[in-house]
Amino acid sequence: MSPAERAESIAAYLEECVAAGHFPGAVAVVRERGREVASVACGDAVVVPERIPATVETVFDLASLTKQLVTALLFCQAMESGDIAMDTPVLSVLSEFDRDDKRAMRFRDLLTHTSGLPKWVPLYATARNPEKALEAIASLNLAYVPGSRVVYSDPGFLALGFAIERIGGASLDRLFAGRIAAPLGLRTAGFRPDQALRPRIAASETGNVYERELAGDVAATYRKWRTDVIWGEVHDGNAFFLGGVAGHAGLFGTAGEAALIAEQFLPGGTLLSEPATFAMVRENLTPGLEEHRSLGWILGSTPECSAGPAMPADAFGHTGFTGTSVWVDPQAERVVALMTNRTHPVYAAPPMTRIRRTVNALAAS
C-alpha cells in the first residue's frame, strides 16, 4: 500500500470513529525512517463554545505523553552526560525522600512505575501550596513493596520531574525548550501555550468531572474546581495546580511534533546517542510483573495494551488521558501518533484501545 493509500485508509477509519461519536476530531501522523509519510485530520478540534475543524496543525494537550516526550527524554540526556544513572538513589537528588520507607528507592523505580508510590493523589487539595507539592509526595505512604508490582503512578513522574529540574538547574519547561524543542526546530510544542495559540488548540473536558469523581471525599471540601470548558490550558488538575508545568502532564504539541520527539528514542535521532539508552527503551525492565515497562515506556509485549498485533513485542508507546497516544516500531523505524479530543465536551470512554490498535495496523499496511 502506498503512503497516499495508507493515509486514505487511516482517514476513512477515523471519520467512521467521529461519525460513531467516539470523539469530535482526530489527527494522525506516521513517520518512517526519519520522514513523515502520512498525516490526516478529521472532525472538529472544538465544538463548544464554538466549532473549529481539526487540521494537521491542531495543537493537543498531550497529557501523560509528557512523561515520555519530556521527563524520560530529559532523564536519558542526563544519563548520557553522566549526571544521573538508573540505579542512583532518589534521595541523592531529592533530599525530601530521605525517609525510612524510601531510602532504597531508585530512579529506575520511578521510570518503570515500580516505586510503591500510589497511582494518583489530588495534590491541589492535600498540599494546598505548590511549593509543598514535592514534600507531600515524599510523605505519601507506599501502596506496595517497591519492585513487587507495576502500578502506574503520576506522583512518581511528578517526583522525577522535580529531580530533573534540580539536576538541570532550570524549570522543566525551560529544559524542554532548550534541550528538546530548539534542537528539533519545534514551533509550537511546549508548556503553558500562549493564549494567541488558543484557536489552534483542541478543547478538553467541561470542568474536571472525572477528577472530581476520582477525588472522592476530597471533592466535597475542595472549592477550586474548574467548571468551564478547559481550552488552552492543561486539563490535568495537578499540573494546573503547579502552574501548567509538571513531570507527568502539561506538554502541548501537534501530532507531527509528538511523533518527531518520540522518534528521538530510535538510533539516528539527534538528541540521544548511546546504544545502551536505545537498548533500555526496548528492554522489559519489569519481567514477571503486570506490565512490561522499559525506560519510561510501556512495551508492545504487555498483554491487552494498545499496541496491537501489528506492533512487535519490543515496540514502545504510551497513551494520554485526553485521548492521545504514540507508538514506535523500532524494527520498521515507524512512529504512529494519534491525537483525539475524546474528553470534549464531556468525558467519554470510547474503545480507545481498539481504535489505537486499528490505526497502528493501518499505518503498517
C-alpha positions in Angstrom: 0.0 0.0 0.0 1.4 3.4 -1.0 1.8 6.2 1.6 -1.2 8.0 0.0 -3.3 4.9 0.2 -2.3 4.4 3.8 -3.3 8.0 4.7 -6.6 7.5 2.9 -7.4 4.3 4.9 -6.5 5.9 8.2 -8.6 9.0 7.4 -11.6 6.8 6.4 -11.4 4.9 9.6 -11.1 8.0 11.8 -14.0 9.5 10.0 -16.0 6.4 11.0 -15.0 6.9 14.6 -16.1 10.6 14.5 -19.4 9.6 13.0 -19.8 7.0 15.7 -19.4 9.7 18.3 -16.2 8.3 19.8 -14.6 11.8 19.7 -15.3 15.1 17.9 -12.0 15.1 16.0 -8.7 13.3 15.4 -5.3 13.8 13.8 -2.9 11.0 12.9 0.7 11.3 11.8 3.0 8.4 10.6 6.8 8.8 10.3 9.1 6.1 8.9 12.9 6.1 8.8 13.1 9.8 9.7 10.4 11.3 7.4 6.7 11.9 7.6 4.8 9.5 5.3 1.2 10.2 6.3 -0.8 12.9 8.0 -4.6 13.1 8.3 -7.1 15.2 10.2 -10.9 14.8 10.5 -13.8 16.2 12.6 -13.6 19.1 14.9 -10.9 20.3 17.4 -13.5 22.3 19.3 -17.3 22.0 19.3 -18.1 24.1 22.4 -18.3 27.1 22.8 -17.7 27.3 19.0 -16.9 24.9 16.2 -13.3 24.7 14.9 -12.3 22.0 12.4 -9.3 19.8 13.2 -6.3 20.1 11.0 -2.8 18.6 11.0 -1.7 21.8 12.7 -4.1 21.4 15.6 -2.3 21.5 19.0 -3.3 19.0 21.6 -2.9 18.7 25.3 -0.6 15.7 25.2 -1.4 14.8 28.8 0.6 11.8 30.0 2.8 11.7 26.9 4.6 14.4 28.8 6.1 11.6 30.8 8.0 10.2 27.8 8.4 13.1 25.5 9.8 15.4 28.2 10.6 13.8 31.5 12.0 10.4 30.3 13.8 12.1 27.4 15.5 14.7 29.6 16.4 11.9 32.0 18.1 9.9 29.2 20.0 13.0 28.2 21.2 13.5 31.8 22.1 9.8 31.9 24.2 10.0 28.8 26.0 13.1 30.1 26.8 11.2 33.3 24.7 13.4 35.6 22.5 10.5 36.8 22.0 6.8 36.4 19.1 4.4 36.5 20.2 3.0 39.9 21.0 6.3 41.6 19.0 6.6 44.8 16.3 9.2 44.5 17.2 10.8 47.8 20.6 11.7 46.4 18.8 14.3 44.3 15.6 14.8 46.3 16.5 15.0 50.0 12.8 15.0 50.8 12.9 11.3 50.1 15.3 10.6 52.9 12.6 8.6 54.8 12.7 5.1 56.2 10.4 3.6 53.5 12.0 5.5 50.6 15.8 5.4 51.2 16.2 2.3 48.8 14.1 3.9 46.1 16.0 4.3 42.8 15.3 6.3 39.7 14.7 3.0 37.9 11.7 2.5 40.2 10.2 5.9 39.2 10.8 5.3 35.5 9.2 1.9 35.5 6.3 2.6 37.9 7.5 0.1 40.4 8.3 2.6 43.2 5.4 1.8 45.5 4.0 5.3 45.2 0.2 5.4 44.7 -1.4 5.8 41.3 -2.8 9.3 41.9 -3.4 11.9 44.6 -5.1 15.3 44.4 -2.1 17.4 45.4 -4.1 20.6 44.8 -6.3 19.5 47.7 -3.7 18.0 50.0 -0.6 20.0 49.5 -2.6 23.3 49.2 0.6 25.2 48.2 2.6 24.3 45.0 5.8 24.8 46.9 4.8 21.9 49.2 4.0 19.5 46.4 7.3 17.6 46.5 7.2 17.3 50.3 3.6 16.0 50.0 4.7 13.3 47.5 7.6 12.3 49.6 5.4 11.9 52.7 2.9 9.6 50.9 2.6 6.1 52.3 3.8 3.4 49.8 1.0 1.4 48.3 3.1 -1.8 47.9 6.6 -3.1 48.3 8.8 -1.4 45.8 9.8 -3.6 42.8 7.0 -6.1 43.5 4.3 -4.6 41.2 3.8 -2.2 38.3 1.3 0.5 39.4 1.1 3.4 37.0 2.0 6.5 39.2 1.5 10.1 38.4 3.3 11.1 41.7 6.3 9.0 40.7 6.7 11.1 37.5 6.0 14.3 39.3 8.9 13.5 41.6 11.1 12.6 38.6 10.3 15.9 37.0 11.4 17.7 40.2 14.6 15.7 40.2 15.4 16.6 36.6 14.9 20.3 37.4 17.4 20.0 40.2 19.9 18.1 38.1 19.4 20.6 35.1 19.3 23.7 37.2 16.2 25.1 35.5 12.5 24.6 35.3 11.1 21.7 33.3 9.6 24.0 30.6 12.9 25.8 30.1 14.8 22.5 29.9 12.4 21.2 27.3 12.6 24.4 25.3 16.4 24.5 25.3 17.3 20.8 25.1 14.4 19.3 23.0 12.3 21.9 21.2 15.1 24.2 20.0 17.4 21.4 18.6 14.5 19.8 16.8 13.1 23.1 15.5 9.7 22.6 17.0 7.4 25.6 16.5 4.6 25.1 18.9 5.4 22.3 21.3 5.8 23.4 24.9 4.1 24.1 28.2 1.6 26.9 29.0 0.7 27.8 25.5 0.2 31.4 24.7 -3.5 32.4 24.5 -2.9 33.7 21.0 -2.5 30.0 20.0 -5.9 29.1 21.5 -7.8 28.9 18.2 -5.4 26.1 17.1 -5.8 24.1 20.3 -8.2 21.2 20.7 -10.5 21.7 23.6 -10.8 19.3 26.6 -13.4 18.5 29.2 -16.1 20.8 30.6 -14.7 21.1 34.1 -12.8 18.3 35.8 -15.8 15.9 36.2 -13.7 12.8 36.0 -11.2 14.1 38.6 -13.9 15.2 40.9 -15.3 11.6 40.9 -11.8 10.2 41.4 -11.1 12.5 44.3 -14.0 11.0 46.3 -14.5 12.7 49.7 -11.8 15.3 49.0 -14.1 16.7 46.2 -16.6 17.8 48.8 -14.2 20.1 50.6 -12.2 21.5 47.6 -13.5 24.8 46.3 -11.4 25.5 43.2 -12.8 23.1 40.7 -12.9 24.4 37.1 -16.4 24.3 35.6 -16.0 25.8 32.2 -14.6 24.2 29.0 -10.9 23.6 29.5 -9.4 25.0 26.4 -5.9 26.4 26.0 -4.8 25.3 29.5 -3.7 22.0 30.8 -6.5 19.5 31.7 -4.8 17.6 34.4 -5.6 19.1 37.8 -2.2 18.6 39.5 -0.4 20.1 36.5 -2.7 23.0 36.6 -2.1 23.4 40.3 1.6 23.6 39.6 1.2 26.3 37.1 1.0 24.2 34.0 4.4 22.6 34.2 4.9 19.1 35.7 6.8 15.9 35.0 3.7 13.9 34.4 1.5 16.2 32.3 1.4 19.7 30.8 3.0 19.4 27.4 1.1 20.7 24.3 2.0 20.0 20.7 0.9 18.8 17.3 0.7 15.1 16.3 3.7 15.7 14.0 5.8 17.2 16.8 4.9 14.4 19.2 6.0 11.9 16.5 9.2 13.7 15.9 10.1 13.8 19.6 9.2 10.1 20.0 11.5 9.3 17.1 14.5 10.5 19.2 14.3 7.3 21.1 15.4 5.4 17.9 19.1 5.3 16.8 19.8 8.0 14.2 18.0 10.8 16.1 19.8 14.0 17.2 19.1 14.1 20.9 20.3 10.7 22.1 23.3 8.7 21.0 24.3 5.8 23.4 23.4 2.2 22.3 22.7 1.4 26.0 20.0 4.0 26.1 18.3 2.7 23.0 18.5 -0.8 24.3 16.8 0.1 27.6 14.0 1.7 25.7 13.2 -1.7 24.1 14.1 -3.9 27.1 11.5 -5.3 29.6 12.8 -3.9 32.9 9.8 -5.4 34.8 9.9 -9.1 34.0 7.2 -11.2 35.6 5.1 -8.2 36.6 1.7 -6.9 35.4 3.0 -4.7 32.6 6.2 -4.8 30.6 7.8 -1.4 31.3 11.0 -0.1 29.8 12.8 3.3 30.3 9.7 5.4 30.7 7.6 3.5 28.1 5.2 0.5 28.0 6.2 -2.3 25.7 4.1 -3.9 22.9 4.6 -7.3 24.7 2.3 -6.1 27.5 -0.9 -8.2 27.3 -4.0 -6.2 26.2 -2.1 -3.0 25.6 -3.0 -0.6 22.8 0.0 -1.6 20.5 -1.9 -4.4 18.9 -0.6 -7.3 16.8 0.8 -5.0 14.1 3.5 -3.9 16.5 6.4 -6.2 17.6 7.0 -7.2 21.2 9.8 -4.6 21.6 7.6 -1.7 20.3 7.2 1.0 22.9 4.5 3.6 23.3 2.2 5.3 25.7 -1.2 7.0 25.9 -2.6 10.2 27.4 -5.9 10.7 29.2 -7.1 13.4 26.8 -7.1 10.9 24.0 -3.6 11.0 22.8 -1.1 8.2 22.0 2.3 7.4 20.4 3.6 4.0 19.4 7.0 3.3 18.0 8.0 0.2 16.0 11.8 0.1 16.3 12.1 -2.6 13.7 10.3 -0.7 10.9 11.6 2.6 12.4 7.9 3.7 12.3 6.2 6.2 14.7 2.4 6.4 14.8 1.0 9.4 16.7 -2.8 9.5 17.2 -4.4 12.6 18.7 -8.0 12.8 19.7 -10.1 15.1 21.9 -12.1 12.3 23.5 -12.8 14.3 26.7 -14.5 17.1 24.8 -17.0 18.5 25.5 -17.7 15.9 28.3 -15.6 12.9 29.4 -16.5 9.8 27.5 -15.0 6.3 27.3 -14.8 5.2 23.7 -13.0 2.0 22.8 -9.6 3.7 22.5 -7.5 0.5 22.8 -9.3 -1.0 19.7 -9.1 2.4 17.9 -5.3 2.7 18.6 -4.6 -0.9 17.5 -6.5 -0.3 14.3 -4.6 2.9 13.4 -1.3 1.1 14.2 -2.3 -1.7 11.9 -3.4 0.6 9.1 -0.1 2.5 9.5 1.8 -0.7 9.0 -0.2 -1.8 5.9 
